[in-house]
Amino acid sequence: MHVLIFVLLIGVAVQAQTSPAPSPTPRSSPTPSLESQFFKNILRDQKAIWTAPLHLERSDAKWIVPGAIGFGALITTDRITGDEIAEFDRGIPASRIISYPGSICGVGVVAATFYVVGRKTKNTRARETGILSAQAAIDSLIVSNALKVASQRARPEAERERSEFFDGGTSFPSGHSMQAWSVATVIANEYHDNRKVQIAAYGIASAVSVARFTGGKHYISDVLVGSVLGFAIGRYVYHTHHREPPESSGEDDGPKVSKWPAISPQYNRGARAFGIGLRWSF
């Protein structure tokens, strides 16, 4: 069972790295908005995620073999590291606060803020960030809950059965880490030209992942797998559903406004005619 779960993780990561961007829609037919395709896109994402292991190739073994070894090593040492971090209970309240941005409410607020601001200011990038962030968060929520049901790993606060799989627990993987990294990856890709935004997004996601371990809610393997899956899902969602902004402004819709008219000479060689062109956007 552990091997099957790990193959799924590798499959999703590889799919996110190799999936090409969707083919452009013909100009003759209008492109549906991301809002109207929101739930359909989630269904398409889920199909791609769960069928990703079927698309693995022999060359992917260079990632699967060392990854499987590392994953097994973490599983073996999880109880030891979990017991050691449990001795330092002073940081638990702070860890719970830090991990809040990774909750479904936390990522929902982030996605809603981007979307509302984008709609109000007609900023296409912020609007798309809100939509794709919400989409990635829902994808992560579905995947994490499904894996929790399949693995049933006991959380660190459990007594004798802690860290054991198939024992009715919900520790594997960390849903907070997965949701935080999926949203952070969408934001970082949308604002790829702004290093400060990228650092902030990935920094918050990293803090959430660490807090889930130091807060005694998950083991290191839970957090690491959740982070990797979240990154892969966020990257897949962005590269599959991202749309280029209008060429006129790169950000906002509509033509640029000019205070003065643009005058340029015109010459038609076939008609042997000369003239002056006048263009004024106001």
N, C-alpha and C positions, 0 to 999 in steps of 0.2 A: 504493500500500500504506500509506503514511504517513497518507493521508486516511482510509482505512478504519479504521485503528487509532484515529485521533483521534475519528472518529464514534462508535466503540464507547465510548471514554472519556466523551464528552459524554452519550451515551445512558444509561450507568450512573449518572452524576451526576444527570441530570435525573430518572431513575426513582427514585433515592433521595430526591429532594426532593419528588416529587409522589405517590409511592405511598401510598395510604390504608392505614390500619390494617385488619387482617383483620376480617371481620364476626364478631360474637360467636357462639359455639357455643350452640345451643339448650340450655336447662337440663335438658330431658328426657333427653339423652344425656350421659354423662360425658365430660369433656374429656381426651384423651390427654396424658400427661406429656411434657415437652420431651425427656426422655431417650429415651422410646420413639419419638419422632418425629424424632430427631436426624438420621439419615441421609436420611430422606425430605425433611426441610426443606432439607438441603444440595442435594439434587437440584432442589427447587423454586427455591432461590436461583439455581442455575446457569442454569436455564431463564429466569428473570427477567433475569439479568445479560446473557446473550448475545442475548436478543431485545429488549433495551432500545432499541437504535437504531431498531427498527421502530415504536416508539411516539413518535418525535420528531415535533413539530409545527412549523408555520411560525413560530410565535412563538419557538421555541427558537433561531432564527437569531441573535438578539441575543447569545446566549452562544457559539454555534458559530463565528461569523465572527471576533470578537476573540480567542477562544481558539485558533483555528487559526493566526491571525497570530502570536500569542505563542509557540505551540508551534513554528512554523517558525523563528522568530527564535532560540529556544533551541537547536534542532537545528543551526542554522548556526554558532553561536558555541560549541558544546560543546567542540570540539577545542581552541580557544584557552584557555577557562577550565580545561579539564582539564589542559593542559600547564602552565599557570601554577601550579595547586595542587600539581602533582607536584614542583615545585621545593622545596616545604617538606615534607620527609619526616620531620621531627622529631615531628609530631603523628600519624603513622600508627599507632604502637602504641596510643596513647590512643583514637584513632578506632575501632580494632577492638574495644576493650573496651566503649566506649559503644554501639556498634552491636549488641552481643550481645542486648539485650532485644528486638530486632526479628527475631531468628532464630526458626525454628520451635520450637526447644527453649525459648527465652526466653519466647515468648508461651504455649507449652504449660504452663510452670511457673506463669505468672500465672493462666491459666484453671483449672488444677488446684487451685491454692491457694484461689481464690474458691469453687470447687465443694465442696471438702472441708470448708472452714470453714463454708460455708453448710449443708451436710448435718449436720455435727456440732452446730452451734448452732441448727439449725432456723430459720435466717435465709433467708427465701425470696428476698430481693433478692440476697444474695451467691451463693446457689445458681444463680439464673437468670443472674447475671453470668458465672459460670464456664461455663455451658452455651453461652450466646450468644457469649461470647468465643472459645471453641473453634470454634464454628460459623463465625464470621466469619474466624478465622485460616485454617481449611481452605478456605473460599471464596476468600480472597485467594491462598492457595498455588496453587490450581487455576488461577485467572485469570492470575496472574503467570507461571507456567510455560508456559501456553498462549501468552501474548503473547511470551515469550522465544523459543519455538520459531518463532513466526510472523515475528518481527522479526530475530532472529539478529544483534543488534548487537554489535560488538566492544567489549570493555571498555577502559578507559583505559590499562591496562598493556600492551595489545597494541602492536605496533610500527607498521609502516606502515599497517595496516588499522584502527587505532584509530578509534572513533566511527562506522565504516561499518556500514550495515545489510546484512542478507542475506550475512553473511560468517562464519557459524558461531559467533558470540558469544552471550553470555547477559546483556548489560548492560541491556537495555530490557524492562520497567521494573525499578525496584529492588524486589525481593521483600521485603527487610527493612523498607523504608519502608511498603510496602502492608500487611504484617502488623502492624506496630507501630501504624499509624493505624487499622486496622480494629478492633483490640482496644481501643485508647484511646478510640475513639468509642463503643463499646458501654459501657465503664466510665463515661465522662463522661455518657452519657444515662441510665444506670441511677442514678447518683448526681447527678442534675441539681440536687438541693437542697444539695449540698456543694461549695462553690467550691474548697476545697483539693484535693479528689480530682480535680476537673476540671482544675485547673492542673497537678497532678502528672502526670495521664494524658497530656494534650496536650504538656506540657513534655518528657516522656520520649520521646514519639513524634517531636517536633521534633528533639531531640538525636540520635536514631537516624538521621533523614533527613540531617541535616547531616554526621554522622560518615561516612555512606556516600560522601559527596562528598569530604570532607577526607581520608578514608582511601584515596582513589584507586580505589575500587571501582566507582563510577558517575559519570555526568555529571549536571549540574544538571537536564536534562530528564528523565532516568531517575528521579531522586529526586522531582521535582515531580509527575510523572504517577503514580508509585507512591503518593505521599501523598494525592493527590486521589482516586484509585481506592479506596485503603484507607478513607478517610473516607466515601466514598459507600457502600461495601459495609457498613461497620460501622453506618452510619445506617439502611440498608435492613434489615439483619438485626434491629436493635433494634425499629424501628417495625413490622415485619411479625410478629415472634414474641414481642414483649413481652407479658406478662400482668400484670394489676393484682394487687397483693398483697391478702390478705384484709382486709375492711373492719374487722374487729374490732381489729386491732393495727397494720395497715399494714406490718408487718415479719414477725412470727412467726405461726405457726399456733396456733389454740386461743383460747378466751375469756380475758379478763383475770381475774385473781384479785383478789377484794376481801376485805379484812379484816372489814368490817362489812356486814350486809345492807342492801339498799336498800328503803325503805318508801315507798309512794306511795298516795294515795287513789284509789279506783276508783268510777265512777258509770256506770250503765247507764240511760239515759233511757227506752228502750223498756220495760224491766222495772221501772222506778222503784225500782231497788235501789242501795244504797250498800255500800261495802266497803273493805277495805284490801289492797293488793298487796304481796307480799313476794318479793324476788329476792335470791339470795345465791350467788355463785360462789366455790367454795373447793376 
